């Protein structure tokens, strides 16, 4: 393996590592956003705490008048 090939391989690995870090960062940001949105939902509609997750979408659709 030549020196140029080694450098190219290293650059590819650095790029892959950077992309992996970005994916983790994006996933953590999404998780944080979902948690915050859930907290707001529970604050505005405290009754959703007792509703099963499988029934939540229907409940919200009914509550909001089937707005999509």
C-alpha positions in Angstrom: 0.0 0.0 0.0 1.5 3.3 -1.0 1.7 6.4 1.1 -1.0 8.1 -1.0 -3.4 5.1 -0.5 -2.8 5.2 3.2 -3.6 8.9 3.4 -6.8 8.4 1.3 -7.9 5.5 3.6 -7.2 7.7 6.7 -9.2 10.5 5.2 -12.1 8.1 4.4 -12.1 6.9 8.0 -12.0 10.4 9.4 -15.0 11.3 7.2 -16.9 8.2 8.4 -16.2 9.0 12.0 -17.4 12.6 11.5 -20.5 11.3 9.9 -21.1 8.9 12.8 -20.7 11.7 15.3 -23.2 13.8 13.3 -25.7 11.0 13.3 -25.4 10.6 17.1 -25.7 14.4 17.6 -28.8 14.5 15.4 -30.4 11.5 17.2 -29.8 13.2 20.6 -31.3 16.5 19.4 -34.4 14.6 18.1 -34.7 12.7 21.4 -34.5 16.0 23.4 -37.1 17.6 21.1 -39.5 14.7 21.5 -39.1 14.7 25.3 -39.8 18.5 25.4 -42.8 18.2 23.1 -44.2 15.3 25.2 -43.8 17.5 28.3 -45.7 20.3 26.7 -48.4 17.9 25.7 -48.7 16.6 29.2 -48.8 20.2 30.6 -51.6 21.3 28.3 -53.6 18.0 28.3 -52.8 16.3 31.6 -55.2 13.5 30.8 -52.9 12.1 28.2 -50.8 10.6 31.0 -53.5 7.9 31.5 -54.1 7.2 27.8 -52.4 4.2 26.2 -49.9 5.1 23.5 -51.9 3.1 20.9 -55.0 5.3 21.6 -53.2 8.6 21.8 -53.3 9.5 18.2 -57.1 8.9 17.9 -57.7 10.8 21.1 -55.7 13.8 19.9 -57.4 13.7 16.5 -60.8 13.8 18.2 -59.7 16.5 20.7 -58.4 18.7 17.9 -61.3 18.1 15.6 -59.5 15.8 13.1 -57.2 18.7 11.9 -54.3 17.3 9.9 
